[in-house]
Structures are given as structure tokens and as C-alpha cells.
């Protein structure tokens, strides 16, 4: 049995944020909720229809203590899978092109 990158540790954590999707040379913003994240990619849900092959720049906010700590997860990748979800939502898998960066207060 071959090694599957998805077998790597995935954080089952819900983070809200935005995505900037590139479609036909134009960028547009979507609201997303990440359901899980690993070093290789993420699975997110949105109200906006997205397509396999679209580039995405993802920014997720994280504030575990509700202290307005302004910690953000930034990543760039490609949408590699799209799944129809209940209530007119779309789930999509992202494969990161760059190692994600976690930014926060010093």
C-alpha cells in the first residue's frame, strides 16, 4: 500500500476566514470555514461554487481565547476536489503550493 499524504497529521479544527479565488484572470473573495488542515492541504466549506483547478489564497483567523489576538493562518494553493454539501454549500480540498504561515502578535 502506498503512502498517502492525507495520512499525515490533520488538525480537526474549525477556523473561519476568507479565500481569494482566481477565476479567468480575476480574483474574487469568498467566505470559508476550514474543517481540517494539514501541512499538505485543507478541507473548507463555502456558500460559493468553486471549481477544481482554481488557485486560492486562504486567510483564516484564529482566536482560541477570544482575546482578539489577531492570529492568522495564510496559505496559497490549488483547489483539487469539490464536493456538494447540504444546505447549498460546497466543500473543497486544497493542496498547498507553499508551506502555510501562521502570523500573530509578538
C-alpha positions in Angstrom: 0.0 0.0 0.0 1.4 3.4 -1.0 1.9 6.4 1.3 -1.0 8.9 1.1 -0.1 12.5 2.1 -3.6 12.7 3.6 -2.4 10.2 6.2 -0.3 12.9 7.8 -1.5 14.6 10.9 -4.6 16.7 10.3 -5.9 19.2 12.7 -9.7 18.8 13.1 -10.3 22.4 13.9 -12.9 24.9 12.5 -11.4 28.2 11.5 -13.3 31.0 9.7 -11.8 33.3 7.2 -11.7 34.3 3.6 -10.3 33.0 0.3 -9.3 34.8 -2.7 -10.1 32.6 -5.7 -8.6 33.3 -9.1 -11.0 32.6 -12.0 -10.4 33.5 -15.6 -7.8 36.1 -14.6 -9.9 37.8 -12.0 -9.8 37.4 -8.2 -12.9 37.3 -6.0 -13.4 36.9 -2.3 -15.3 34.0 -0.7 -16.1 33.3 3.0 -14.8 29.9 4.2 -14.8 27.6 7.2 -11.8 25.3 7.3 -12.8 21.9 8.7 -9.3 20.4 8.9 -5.8 21.4 8.0 -2.5 19.6 7.5 0.9 20.6 6.2 -0.2 19.4 2.7 -3.7 21.0 2.4 -7.0 21.7 3.9 -10.7 21.0 3.5 -13.0 24.0 3.6 -16.7 24.8 3.2 -18.2 27.8 1.5 -21.5 29.1 0.1 -19.8 30.0 -3.2 -19.4 27.4 -6.0 -15.7 26.8 -6.7 -14.0 24.6 -9.3 -11.2 22.1 -9.4 -8.0 23.8 -10.7 -8.8 27.3 -9.4 -6.0 28.9 -7.5 -6.8 30.1 -4.0 -5.1 32.3 -1.4 -6.5 31.4 2.0 -6.5 33.5 5.2 -8.0 32.0 8.4 -8.4 33.8 11.7 -7.7 32.0 15.0 -8.6 33.4 18.4 -8.8 30.4 20.8 -9.2 32.5 23.9 -11.5 35.1 22.4 -8.9 37.8 23.2 -8.8 39.4 19.8 -5.3 38.2 19.5 -5.2 38.6 15.7 -3.5 35.3 14.9 -3.9 34.3 11.2 -3.1 31.3 9.0 -2.1 32.2 5.5 -1.7 29.7 2.6 -1.6 29.5 -1.2 -2.8 26.5 -3.1 -5.0 24.9 -5.7 -8.5 23.5 -5.4 -8.1 19.8 -6.1 -11.5 18.4 -5.1 -15.1 19.8 -4.8 -18.0 18.1 -3.0 -21.6 19.3 -2.9 -22.7 19.8 0.7 -26.1 20.1 2.3 -27.9 23.5 2.5 -26.4 24.8 -0.8 -22.8 24.7 0.4 -19.7 23.5 -1.3 -16.8 21.6 0.3 -13.4 21.7 -1.4 -10.0 20.3 -0.9 -6.9 22.5 -1.3 -3.4 21.3 -2.0 -1.0 23.9 -0.7 1.7 25.3 -3.1 3.6 26.9 -0.3 4.1 26.0 3.3 1.4 27.7 5.3 2.4 30.6 7.5 1.0 31.3 11.0 1.2 35.0 11.9 0.4 36.5 15.2 1.2 39.1 17.9 4.7 39.0 19.3 
